[in-house]
Amino acid sequence: MPELPEVETLRRGLEKSLVGRRIAAVTVHERRLRRPLARSFARALVGRRIETVGRRAKYLLLELDDGATWLVHFGMSGTLVVLPATATRRLHTHVVIALDDGRVLHFHDPRRFGLMRVGRAAELAELTELGVEPLDAAFSAAYLHAAARRQRRAVKSMLMDQRLVVGIGNIYASEILFAAGVRPTRHTSRLARADAARIVAATSAVLAEALAARGSSIADYRDERGEPGDFQNRFRVYERAGAPCVRCGTAIRRKVIVGRSAFYCPRCQR
C-alpha cells in the first residue's frame, strides 16, 4: 500500500502537471473499487479547474474551483499517471480523465482497493478522526510518549494507528523502529520518553530519505510519470528476514504482530 512517501511523491509530481488545468472529460471503465464510484462522479469533475493538489495522511486531495474536493486513496496498488492523449489504456486502468491541455490522467489499480470521491472536505468521512502528520511539529516526543502511556499494545501497532499519527504503514514502521533502536514488539507501557524522542527523530529522517528516493516500489507503485521509486533498494530491515543486519551482521528476524509482518534486528533493537 502506498504510504506517506509514495502519496507525497505523487502529490508533488501531480501538482506540477495538474494545477490550473481544467477537466475536459471523464471516462469510467470500472466503478467497482473498494467502494463503487458514485454515478455522479464524472459529472462532478467535468468542467472543473484543479486549484491545488494536497495531501492528508494517505489521501490525495485535489481542490476544485467550485469548492469541492476530489479525494483519492490508492489502496494496495493504485496510482495516477499523467500521459499523452495517445497513450494506450492498460488493463486495470479504471478511470481516464482528459485534461484541457490534451493530456490524460489514468487511474490504474490492479487490486481495486482504491477509493475516489468528490464532495465538500468537511463532509468527507475519510478525513475525520485522523491523527497528526508525522513531519509536523505536533508529532513530538511528548505527544508520542503521552499516547504510549494510554496504549496497551506493541509499539509498531501504535505507530501504524492512523488515529494517532498518519501515513505510516508496514514498511516505514519497521524502518523507523530500526533507526530508533526500538524493537517493534516492545510494549507501549515500556516506552520511555527517550525512546519516544528517538522514534520521532527517526520518523523524520526515514521519511525524508524515502521522499528523496521518490518512495518504495516493491509491487505496483509508480509515480505520476509511471516511474518506480528507489527506497526499496535502501531497506535496512523490511523484507530482509535472514539477511545480515547492516549495522551488526546479526540475522534480521520477522515476527507477525496483529496480522502484519514486522522486521527487526534482535541485537540493535531493544
C-alpha positions as CSV (number, residue, x, y, z in Angstrom):
1,M,0.0,0.0,0.0
2,P,1.4,3.5,-0.8
3,E,2.3,5.2,2.4
4,L,3.2,8.8,3.1
5,P,6.4,9.0,1.0
6,E,4.6,7.5,-2.1
7,V,1.5,9.6,-1.8
8,E,3.5,12.8,-1.2
9,T,5.8,12.0,-4.2
10,L,2.7,11.6,-6.3
11,R,1.3,14.9,-4.9
12,R,4.4,16.8,-5.7
13,G,4.6,15.5,-9.3
14,L,0.9,15.9,-10.0
15,E,0.9,19.4,-8.6
16,K,3.2,20.5,-11.4
17,S,1.0,18.9,-14.1
18,L,-2.5,19.5,-12.8
19,V,-2.8,22.8,-11.0
20,G,-4.6,25.3,-13.3
21,R,-5.8,22.5,-15.7
22,R,-9.5,22.0,-16.4
23,I,-11.0,18.6,-16.6
24,A,-12.5,18.1,-20.1
25,A,-13.9,14.6,-19.9
26,V,-14.1,11.6,-17.5
27,T,-14.5,8.0,-18.7
28,V,-15.2,5.4,-16.1
29,H,-14.3,1.9,-17.2
30,E,-14.8,0.2,-13.9
31,R,-16.9,1.5,-11.0
32,R,-16.2,-1.4,-8.6
33,L,-13.4,-0.1,-6.5
34,R,-13.2,-0.5,-2.7
35,R,-16.5,1.4,-2.7
36,P,-18.3,1.7,-6.0
37,L,-17.7,5.1,-7.8
38,A,-20.8,7.3,-7.4
39,R,-22.9,7.7,-10.5
40,S,-22.4,11.4,-10.2
41,F,-18.5,11.1,-10.1
42,A,-17.8,12.0,-13.7
43,R,-20.4,14.8,-13.7
44,A,-18.9,16.3,-10.6
45,L,-15.5,16.6,-12.3
46,V,-16.2,17.6,-15.9
47,G,-15.6,21.3,-16.4
48,R,-13.9,21.9,-13.1
49,R,-10.5,23.5,-12.8
50,I,-7.9,22.0,-10.4
51,E,-6.8,24.7,-8.0
52,T,-4.5,22.8,-5.6
53,V,-3.1,19.3,-5.1
54,G,-2.8,18.5,-1.4
55,R,-2.4,15.5,0.8
56,R,-3.8,14.5,4.2
57,A,-2.5,11.2,5.6
58,K,-2.5,8.7,2.7
59,Y,-5.2,10.6,0.9
60,L,-4.6,12.8,-2.2
61,L,-6.8,15.9,-2.1
62,L,-7.4,17.9,-5.3
63,E,-9.3,21.1,-4.6
64,L,-11.6,22.2,-7.4
65,D,-12.8,25.6,-8.5
66,D,-16.3,25.1,-7.2
67,G,-15.1,24.4,-3.7
68,A,-15.4,20.6,-3.9
69,T,-12.6,18.2,-3.1
70,W,-11.7,15.2,-5.2
71,L,-10.4,12.6,-2.7
72,V,-8.2,9.8,-3.9
73,H,-6.9,6.8,-1.9
74,F,-4.6,4.4,-3.7
75,G,-5.5,1.3,-1.7
76,M,-3.0,-1.5,-2.2
77,S,-2.0,-0.9,-5.8
78,G,-3.4,2.3,-7.2
79,T,-1.6,5.2,-8.9
80,L,-2.4,8.2,-11.1
81,V,-0.2,8.7,-14.1
82,V,-0.1,11.7,-16.5
83,L,0.1,10.6,-20.1
84,P,-0.3,11.9,-23.7
85,A,-3.7,11.5,-25.1
86,T,-2.5,8.8,-27.5
87,A,-1.4,6.5,-24.6
88,T,-3.0,3.1,-24.7
89,R,-5.2,2.3,-21.8
90,R,-3.7,-0.7,-19.9
91,L,-5.6,-3.5,-18.2
92,H,-6.7,-2.3,-14.8
93,T,-6.9,1.4,-15.8
94,H,-10.3,2.0,-14.4
95,V,-10.8,5.8,-14.9
96,V,-9.4,8.1,-17.6
97,I,-9.5,11.9,-17.1
98,A,-8.9,14.1,-20.1
99,L,-7.3,17.5,-19.4
100,D,-7.8,20.7,-21.3
101,D,-4.1,20.7,-22.5
102,G,-4.6,17.4,-24.4
103,R,-3.0,15.1,-21.8
104,V,-4.9,12.4,-19.9
105,L,-4.7,11.2,-16.3
106,H,-5.0,7.4,-15.8
107,F,-6.2,5.8,-12.5
108,H,-4.6,2.4,-12.5
109,D,-5.4,-0.1,-9.7
110,P,-5.0,-3.8,-10.3
111,R,-6.4,-4.9,-7.0
112,R,-9.3,-2.4,-7.0
113,F,-8.8,-1.4,-3.3
114,G,-8.6,2.3,-4.2
115,L,-11.2,4.9,-3.5
116,M,-12.3,8.1,-5.2
117,R,-14.9,10.5,-4.0
118,V,-15.9,14.1,-4.7
119,G,-17.5,16.3,-2.1
120,R,-17.0,19.1,0.4
121,A,-13.9,18.4,2.5
122,A,-15.8,18.9,5.8
123,E,-18.3,16.2,4.7
124,L,-15.8,13.5,3.7
125,A,-15.9,10.9,6.4
126,E,-12.4,9.6,5.4
127,L,-10.8,12.8,6.7
128,T,-12.3,12.7,10.2
129,E,-10.5,11.2,13.2
130,L,-7.1,11.3,11.6
131,G,-4.0,11.8,13.8
132,V,-1.2,14.3,13.4
133,E,1.1,14.4,10.4
134,P,4.5,12.7,11.2
135,L,6.5,15.5,9.7
136,D,4.7,18.3,11.6
137,A,5.9,19.8,14.9
138,A,2.8,18.3,16.6
139,F,4.3,14.9,16.3
140,S,6.7,15.4,19.2
141,A,8.4,13.2,21.8
142,A,5.9,14.5,24.4
143,Y,2.9,13.7,22.2
144,L,4.2,10.1,21.4
145,H,5.1,9.3,25.0
146,A,1.8,10.5,26.3
147,A,0.0,8.4,23.7
148,A,2.1,5.4,24.6
149,R,1.1,5.6,28.2
150,R,-2.6,5.3,27.2
151,Q,-2.0,2.2,25.0
152,R,-1.8,-1.5,25.7
153,R,-0.1,-2.9,22.6
154,A,3.1,-3.3,20.7
155,V,4.9,-0.1,19.7
156,K,4.7,-1.0,16.0
157,S,0.9,-1.3,16.1
158,M,0.7,2.1,17.8
159,L,2.9,3.7,15.2
160,M,0.6,2.4,12.4
161,D,-2.6,3.7,14.1
162,Q,-3.9,6.4,11.7
163,R,-5.9,7.9,14.6
164,L,-2.6,8.7,16.4
165,V,-0.2,9.5,13.6
166,V,-1.0,9.3,9.9
167,G,0.8,8.0,6.8
168,I,3.0,5.3,8.4
169,G,2.3,1.7,7.3
170,N,4.1,-1.6,7.5
171,I,7.2,-0.6,5.5
172,Y,8.1,2.6,7.3
173,A,7.1,1.4,10.8
174,S,9.8,-1.3,10.5
175,E,12.4,1.0,9.1
176,I,11.7,3.8,11.6
177,L,11.9,1.5,14.6
178,F,15.2,0.0,13.4
179,A,16.6,3.5,13.0
180,A,15.4,4.3,16.5
181,G,16.7,1.1,18.0
182,V,13.3,0.1,19.4
183,R,12.0,-3.4,18.9
184,P,8.6,-3.5,17.2
185,T,7.3,-5.9,19.8
186,R,8.1,-3.6,22.7
187,H,5.0,-2.9,24.8
188,T,3.9,0.7,24.8
189,S,3.9,0.8,28.6
190,R,7.7,0.2,28.5
191,L,8.4,3.1,26.1
192,A,10.5,5.7,27.9
193,R,10.5,9.4,26.9
194,A,14.0,9.0,25.4
195,D,12.7,6.1,23.3
196,A,9.8,8.3,22.1
197,A,12.3,11.1,21.2
198,R,14.4,8.6,19.1
199,I,11.3,7.4,17.3
200,V,10.2,10.9,16.4
201,A,13.7,11.8,15.2
202,A,13.9,8.5,13.2
203,T,10.5,9.2,11.7
204,S,11.6,12.5,10.3
205,A,14.9,11.0,9.0
206,V,13.5,7.9,7.4
207,L,10.5,9.7,5.7
208,A,12.8,12.4,4.4
209,E,15.2,9.8,2.9
210,A,12.2,7.9,1.4
211,L,10.9,11.1,-0.1
212,A,14.2,11.9,-1.6
213,A,14.2,8.4,-3.2
214,R,10.6,9.0,-4.5
215,G,9.2,6.3,-2.4
216,S,9.3,2.5,-2.4
217,S,8.3,0.3,-5.3
218,I,8.0,-3.3,-4.2
219,A,4.9,-4.2,-6.2
220,D,2.7,-1.9,-8.2
221,Y,3.6,1.6,-7.0
222,R,4.7,4.1,-9.7
223,D,4.9,7.9,-9.6
224,E,3.0,10.3,-11.8
225,R,5.4,9.6,-14.7
226,G,5.0,5.9,-14.4
227,E,8.5,5.5,-12.9
228,P,9.3,3.4,-9.8
229,G,10.7,4.7,-6.6
230,D,14.1,3.7,-5.2
231,F,13.8,3.4,-1.5
232,Q,13.2,-0.3,-1.7
233,N,16.9,-0.6,-2.5
234,R,17.7,1.1,0.8
235,F,15.7,-1.0,3.2
236,R,17.6,-1.9,6.4
237,V,15.2,-4.4,7.7
238,Y,11.9,-4.6,5.8
239,E,11.6,-7.9,3.8
240,R,15.1,-8.8,4.8
241,A,14.4,-11.7,7.2
242,G,17.5,-13.9,7.4
243,A,19.8,-11.3,5.9
244,P,22.6,-9.7,7.9
245,C,21.9,-6.5,9.8
246,V,23.6,-3.6,8.1
247,R,25.0,-2.5,11.5
248,C,26.0,-5.6,13.4
249,G,25.6,-8.5,11.0
250,T,23.1,-10.4,13.1
251,A,20.3,-12.1,11.0
252,I,17.2,-9.9,10.7
253,R,14.1,-11.5,12.1
254,R,10.5,-11.4,11.1
255,K,7.6,-11.6,13.5
256,V,3.8,-11.2,12.9
257,I,2.2,-8.6,15.0
258,V,-1.6,-8.3,14.8
259,G,-1.6,-9.9,11.4
260,R,1.2,-7.8,9.9
261,S,4.9,-8.7,9.4
262,A,7.5,-6.8,11.5
263,F,11.2,-7.0,10.7
264,Y,13.9,-6.1,13.2
265,C,17.4,-6.8,14.4
266,P,17.4,-8.7,17.7
267,R,20.7,-7.1,18.7
268,C,20.3,-3.5,17.6
269,Q,16.7,-3.1,18.7
270,R,15.7,-3.5,22.4
